[in-house]
Amino acid sequence: MSIISKIVGDKKRYRAYQARVAALPTPHRETVEALARYLMYFGPGDSDNLTSMLEDLTDLFEQSVADGVDVRGIVGDNPVEFAEEFQRNYPEGQWIGRERDRLNDTITKAVGDEGTPR
């Protein structure tokens, strides 16, 4: 069992995603696989949001293939910028979001209601 299967949980849904990716032409398939690997580090940590993000990525690439758009037409000249912009659409469940909330909550508790240190 791959680490992704453990993270995603819903094996049937994940297998359907994998089958869709496998059906893409080679450049598109390899790009989706590379983007998915990258997004695993920065995307949602929970399985539902992660799977939704990967399915949406696959939708984008499937539609692009149908429209005759090549990989560079999708990701442009800076694939990292594309990946990070794509990932911003899925803030729910990201570890950085939880850490931002924790920081804000800690500071709020530290300064109290008056905004002055206790």
Secondary structure as UniProt FT lines:
FT   HELIX           3..8
FT   HELIX           11..22
FT   HELIX           26..42
FT   HELIX           47..66
FT   TURN            67..68
FT   HELIX           71..75
FT   TURN            76..77
FT   HELIX           79..87
FT   TURN            88..89
FT   TURN            92..93
FT   HELIX           95..111
FT   TURN            112..115
//
